[in-house]
Amino acid sequence: MSLTGIVLGGSGVLGTLICEQLRQVLGEELWLRVGDRNPQRGAATARQLGGQTTSTRVDAHSDTSLDQALAGVDFALVALNQPEPRIQRACLRRGIPCIDVTAKREFTQQVRQLDSEAQAQKVSLLLGVGFLPGLSGLMVKYFSQNWDAVQSVDLGLLQNGNARVGRSGILDMIGIIAAPVPDIHPPHDLIPGFLKTRSLGFGDLAPQQSVHLINHMEAQELRAFFPDFPVRYWTAWNRPLLNQGFRFLQHLGWLPKLATSPLMISLADQIAQSHQPEQPETAALSVEVQGKIAGEARSRWGTLIVPSDYGITARAAGILTKLVLENPTYGVHLPFECFDWEIVYQAGLGEGVQWMEGEDRLECK
């Protein structure tokens, strides 16, 4: 049975990778549309992808344009930022699942308001499908099970300064590290993002790496889902100068002001253009959970090392799309709310992916 899917933002760096992965994961039954507001660019992307791929002009700010683009489509995957969930509403009107890579808290809250309507219409609206968020939340859920008591849950993202990423992805991350972080302990005072540090291991990639506390949407969603778990998210780049530069700007109080400035947009463009395809862009996620099991202090940990941040995001988006189509979860969800790490990992995350996990006994202090 054939499927027709559309990728909104399919000509972007991430969107094109997602198109490629959807073709691999869903196979020859997939007929794919590249959705782009620029018809020439969309057509060029469709030609590049080849096979059963076409393009369609779509303006994500127009309900009429979206309704036309979604006609005859079985699912939509969103690889662009929206100020409001216009695409999700269009999918509800069409009665088709919508899978979105979005990682912004405010947008997630807007989509959550569509949950009752989505459940009533039996439509799946999945958010945050990727490396982080996405696989990260599934890893946290996996390591947070079967504890008598949990003391700490820490997830770290080690980014690569040579990552193949577009301007919007860079600006999104700068906005995340610039945001203040609510303390997980009462009275939950706000502290500046990216200034508090700790050490996490990332396997052979970085046995001990200093990472910086950030305020990430998925960490907030996990704390709401697991109210007894003090989940914290951390990040760092593998280039010390990037970490030092952003910390310096945050110390001065300039980073929040500069995050959306023309200067930062120009810097994001320079970072995106500096990507060197012949050089590695390896990234990693690590989770460490500490607590008690059968009265003993324990630590459980896991590390996922991937060849590319955007590459694994695209792969995860493809796998999660297939899972949504095969096992619909009606309403609004993040991946960790309806799927398990083992199922996604066993689906095959691709070549060059390394996974390791362990458990240690801790000395009581």
Secondary structure, DSSP 8 states (H G I E B T S, - for coil): --EEEEEETTTSHHHHHHHHHHHHHHGGGEEEEEEESSHHHHHHHHHHH-SSEEEEE--TT-HHHHHHHHTT-SEEEE-S--SS-HHHHHHHHHT--EEE----HHHHHHHHTTHHHHHHHT-EEE---SIIIIIHHHHHHHHTSS-SEEEEEEEEEEE-TT----HHHHHHHHHHHHS-EE-SSTT--EE-TTT-EEEEEEGGGEEEEEEEEE--HHHHHHHHHSTT--EEEEEEESSHHHHHHHHHHHHTT-HHHHTTSHHHHHHHHHHHHT--TTS-B-EEEEEEEEEEETTEEEEEEEEEEESBHHHHHHHHHHHHHHHHHHS---EEE-HHHH--HHHHHHT---TT-EEEEEEEE----
